[in-house]
């Protein structure tokens, strides 16, 4: 008995290695799926090449993180 919570208990706000691995795996699968989709649909690769898709996705993700951080109670 060390006075610490058991390892399977989740502490709110604490990121675990498994969470990071699952998130990054999802990102990789999403990128690969988008790549396959753009290769399968004629002309879609040219549309994606000309549009700032990555910049728009990063801006959207940043806005989402900021909104969640500002709405979190106790912050």
N, C-alpha and C positions, 0 to 999 in steps of 0.2 A: 504494500500500500504506500504509494508515493504521494498521494494527495492530488494527483492529476486525474482528469476525466479519462475514461476508457478511450482507446484509439478510435473506436467506431462511432463515438459521439461527435456530432458536427457542432463546431463552434460558429455562431453566426458571424459573417464577415471574414472568415478565414478561408483562404484559397488552398486547396489541397493539390498535390501533384497530379492526382488522377483527374481532377477537374480540368486542369490545364491540358493534359494529354487528350482528353475527350474533346475539348474545344478545338485544339489544333487539328485533330483528326477530322473533325467536321469541316473545318476550313479547307483542308487539303482535298477532301472528297468533293466539296462544293466547287472548288477550282477545277478539278479534273472533270466533273460533270459538265461544267460550263464549257470547257475545252472540247469535250466530245460533242456537245450540242452544237457549238459553233462550227465544228468540222462536218457535222451531218447535215446542217441546213445550209444550202447554197446561198452565198451572199452575206450570211450573218457574220462571218469573220471580218469582212470589210467594214460592216457597220460598227462592230465592236472596236476595230482598230482606229476608226476615226472619232469615236466618242470617248470623252474622258470618264469612262465607266469606273475605273479604279478610284479616281479622285472623288467622284460623287459617292461611291460606297464608303470611302474613308470619312468624308464629311458627315454622312448619315450616321455612321457608327459612332463618331465622336459626339454628335448631338444627342444620340440615344444614351450614351454613357453619362454625359453631363446632366441630362434630365433625370436619370435614375439617381445620380449622386445628390442632386439638389432636392429630390423628393424623399430621400431616405430619412426616416425619423431619427432624431438624435444627432444629426450632423450639423 
